[in-house]
């Protein structure tokens, strides 16, 4: 074997049996970026867990008769909580509006005012989800999961329907009752309470409704 052949053989053998560590490492695949809806549901799950944790019962034999921290102590809406895409919220709004004979635009305006379409929103007073259901309302309506968009919108629309029925279909009084509580309107002549937040709340939603009626007759496509 001449020198040329020997050199070629050594080069070939060295190439074949080069250690694996000398080869370029493979680039790991880039994980897919979560969609806005997936991030929104993750945030809602975190709030749900926090709600369940903070309202857990006190240990047996404890000095305290109730849970350590109530829903009113939950943190307010976090900037990381994304808005629910319209493609996801609109079918739920339409369904609940039809079920409870409400103008869909009324529900949209109320949700926009309450949470800006953020399903994991929690207020300083403990109101939860898209339509900001208070713990007492959640319990009264038997809402299993107030952070679930479908359940929250259904419960909020049902509660608004109850307020409309209670106050003779007066949408301003119904909205004021939704915001401040119906007990604030009780009396021989119910009226929007003199609470700046409530008055502003009612004005904003009425402006968004833009003169449209709040209710829709059963089995009708038109509003009254």
ROLOTI-491260 format. One record per residue (C-alpha): residue number from 1; x, y, z. Coordinates in steps of 0.2 Angstrom, whole numbers, plus 2048, in hexadecimal, padded with zeros to 3 digits. Each point is the difference from the previous one (the first is absolute). Example, Ala and Ser with C-alpha at 12.3 -4.5 7.8 and 13.67 -1.06 7.14 Angstrom:
2
[1, [83E, 7EA, 827]]
[2, [806, 811, 7FD]]
***
This chain:
224
[1, [800, 800, 800]]
[2, [808, 811, 7FB]]
[3, [800, 80F, 80A]]
[4, [7F1, 808, 7F7]]
[5, [7F5, 7F1, 804]]
[6, [805, 7FF, 812]]
[7, [7FC, 813, 802]]
[8, [7EF, 7FE, 7F8]]
[9, [7FC, 7F1, 80B]]
[10, [805, 809, 810]]
[11, [7F5, 80F, 7FB]]
[12, [7F1, 7F5, 7FC]]
[13, [802, 7F6, 810]]
[14, [801, 810, 80A]]
[15, [7F1, 807, 7F8]]
[16, [7F5, 7F0, 803]]
[17, [805, 7FE, 812]]
[18, [800, 812, 806]]
[19, [7F8, 801, 811]]
[20, [7EE, 805, 801]]
[21, [804, 80F, 80B]]
[22, [80A, 808, 7F2]]
[23, [7F0, 801, 7F5]]
[24, [7F5, 810, 800]]
[25, [7F2, 7FE, 80D]]
[26, [7EF, 7FF, 7F9]]
[27, [7F5, 810, 803]]
[28, [7F1, 7FC, 80C]]
[29, [7EF, 803, 7F8]]
[30, [7F8, 811, 805]]
[31, [7F1, 7FD, 80B]]
[32, [7F0, 808, 7F8]]
[33, [7FB, 811, 806]]
[34, [7EF, 7FF, 80A]]
[35, [7F2, 809, 7F8]]
[36, [7F7, 80E, 809]]
[37, [7F2, 7F5, 805]]
[38, [80B, 7F2, 807]]
[39, [809, 80E, 80A]]
[40, [7EF, 807, 806]]
[41, [7FB, 7EE, 806]]
[42, [810, 7FD, 809]]
[43, [7FE, 811, 809]]
[44, [7EE, 7FB, 805]]
[45, [806, 7F0, 806]]
[46, [80D, 808, 80C]]
[47, [7F2, 80C, 806]]
[48, [7F4, 7F1, 803]]
[49, [80E, 7F7, 80A]]
[50, [803, 810, 80A]]
[51, [7EE, 802, 804]]
[52, [7FE, 7EE, 806]]
[53, [810, 802, 80A]]
[54, [7FB, 810, 808]]
[55, [7EE, 7FB, 805]]
[56, [805, 7EF, 807]]
[57, [7F8, 7FB, 811]]
[58, [80A, 804, 810]]
[59, [808, 7F0, 808]]
[60, [7F5, 7F6, 80C]]
[61, [801, 807, 811]]
[62, [807, 811, 7FA]]
[63, [7FB, 810, 809]]
[64, [7F9, 806, 7EF]]
[65, [7EF, 7FB, 7FB]]
[66, [802, 803, 7EE]]
[67, [80E, 7FF, 7F2]]
[68, [810, 809, 803]]
[69, [7FE, 80D, 7F2]]
[70, [7F0, 804, 7F7]]
[71, [7FD, 804, 7ED]]
[72, [801, 812, 804]]
[73, [812, 7FE, 803]]
[74, [804, 7FA, 7EF]]
[75, [80C, 80A, 7F5]]
[76, [7F7, 80C, 7F4]]
[77, [802, 7FD, 7ED]]
[78, [811, 7FC, 7FB]]
[79, [808, 808, 7F0]]
[80, [805, 7EF, 7FA]]
[81, [7EE, 7FA, 7FF]]
[82, [7FC, 802, 7ED]]
[83, [7EF, 804, 7F8]]
[84, [7F5, 7F2, 7FA]]
[85, [800, 800, 7ED]]
[86, [7F0, 806, 7F9]]
[87, [7FF, 7EF, 7F6]]
[88, [7FF, 7F7, 810]]
[89, [7F5, 80C, 80A]]
[90, [7F3, 805, 7F3]]
[91, [7F7, 7EF, 7FF]]
[92, [7FE, 7FF, 813]]
[93, [7F9, 812, 800]]
[94, [7F4, 7FC, 7F2]]
[95, [7FA, 7F0, 809]]
[96, [7FD, 808, 811]]
[97, [7F8, 80F, 7F8]]
[98, [7F4, 7F5, 7F7]]
[99, [7FC, 7F5, 80F]]
[100, [7FC, 80F, 80C]]
[101, [7F8, 80B, 7F3]]
[102, [80E, 80E, 801]]
[103, [807, 80B, 7F2]]
[104, [812, 7F8, 7FD]]
[105, [806, 812, 7FF]]
[106, [7FB, 803, 812]]
[107, [80A, 7F0, 805]]
[108, [80F, 806, 7F6]]
[109, [800, 811, 808]]
[110, [7FE, 7F9, 811]]
[111, [80F, 7F4, 7FE]]
[112, [80A, 80D, 7F9]]
[113, [7FD, 80C, 80F]]
[114, [802, 7F2, 80C]]
[115, [810, 7F7, 7FB]]
[116, [804, 806, 7EE]]
[117, [7FE, 7EE, 7FB]]
[118, [80D, 7F9, 80B]]
[119, [7F9, 7EF, 807]]
[120, [80D, 7FF, 80F]]
[121, [7FC, 812, 806]]
[122, [7FE, 801, 813]]
[123, [7FB, 810, 809]]
[124, [806, 806, 811]]
[125, [7EF, 7FC, 806]]
[126, [801, 7EE, 7FA]]
[127, [7F5, 802, 7F0]]
[128, [805, 7F2, 7F4]]
[129, [802, 7FD, 7ED]]
[130, [7F9, 808, 7F0]]
[131, [7F0, 807, 808]]
[132, [808, 803, 812]]
[133, [7F4, 7F5, 80A]]
[134, [801, 803, 812]]
[135, [803, 7F0, 80C]]
[136, [7EE, 802, 806]]
[137, [7F9, 800, 7EF]]
[138, [80A, 7F1, 7FB]]
[139, [7F9, 7F6, 80E]]
[140, [7EE, 806, 7FD]]
[141, [801, 7FB, 7EE]]
[142, [80A, 7F0, 803]]
[143, [80E, 805, 7F4]]
[144, [80C, 7F1, 801]]
[145, [80F, 80A, 7F9]]
[146, [7FE, 813, 7FE]]
[147, [811, 800, 7F6]]
[148, [7F8, 7F6, 7F2]]
[149, [7FB, 80C, 7F3]]
[150, [7F0, 7F6, 7FB]]
[151, [7FA, 7FE, 812]]
[152, [805, 812, 805]]
[153, [7F6, 808, 7F1]]
[154, [7F1, 7F5, 803]]
[155, [7FF, 804, 812]]
[156, [803, 813, 7FD]]
[157, [7F3, 801, 7F3]]
[158, [7F4, 7F6, 80B]]
[159, [803, 80C, 80F]]
[160, [7FD, 80F, 7F5]]
[161, [7F0, 7F8, 7FA]]
[162, [7FB, 7FE, 812]]
[163, [804, 813, 803]]
[164, [7F6, 805, 7F1]]
[165, [7F1, 7F6, 806]]
[166, [802, 807, 812]]
[167, [800, 812, 7FA]]
[168, [7F2, 800, 7F3]]
[169, [80C, 7FE, 7F1]]
[170, [808, 811, 804]]
[171, [811, 7FD, 7F9]]
[172, [808, 80E, 80A]]
[173, [7FA, 7F9, 810]]
[174, [805, 7EF, 7FB]]
[175, [812, 805, 7FC]]
[176, [801, 80A, 810]]
[177, [7FA, 7F1, 80A]]
[178, [80D, 7F5, 7F7]]
[179, [80E, 80C, 805]]
[180, [7FB, 806, 811]]
[181, [7F4, 7F2, 806]]
[182, [7ED, 800, 7FF]]
[183, [7FF, 805, 813]]
[184, [807, 811, 7FB]]
[185, [7F1, 803, 7F6]]
[186, [7F2, 7FA, 80B]]
[187, [7F3, 80C, 806]]
[188, [7EF, 807, 7FB]]
[189, [808, 808, 7F0]]
[190, [80F, 7F7, 7FB]]
[191, [80D, 80B, 7F7]]
[192, [813, 7FF, 7FB]]
[193, [809, 802, 810]]
[194, [80B, 810, 803]]
[195, [810, 7F6, 7FE]]
[196, [80C, 808, 7F3]]
[197, [807, 7EF, 7FB]]
[198, [7EE, 7F9, 7FD]]
[199, [7FA, 80F, 7F7]]
[200, [810, 800, 7F5]]
[201, [7FD, 7ED, 7FD]]
[202, [7EE, 803, 7FA]]
[203, [804, 80F, 7F5]]
[204, [80E, 7F7, 7F7]]
[205, [7F6, 7F0, 7FC]]
[206, [7F0, 80A, 7FB]]
[207, [80C, 80A, 7F5]]
[208, [806, 7F0, 7F8]]
[209, [7EF, 7FA, 7FE]]
[210, [7FC, 810, 7F6]]
[211, [7EE, 800, 801]]
[212, [7FD, 7EE, 7FC]]
[213, [7F3, 7F6, 80B]]
[214, [808, 7F5, 80D]]
[215, [7F4, 7F1, 7FE]]
[216, [7FB, 7F5, 7F1]]
[217, [7F0, 7F7, 7FF]]
[218, [800, 7ED, 801]]
[219, [802, 7F7, 7EF]]
[220, [803, 811, 7F7]]
[221, [80F, 807, 7F7]]
[222, [7FB, 812, 803]]
[223, [802, 80A, 810]]
[224, [7F3, 809, 80A]]
***
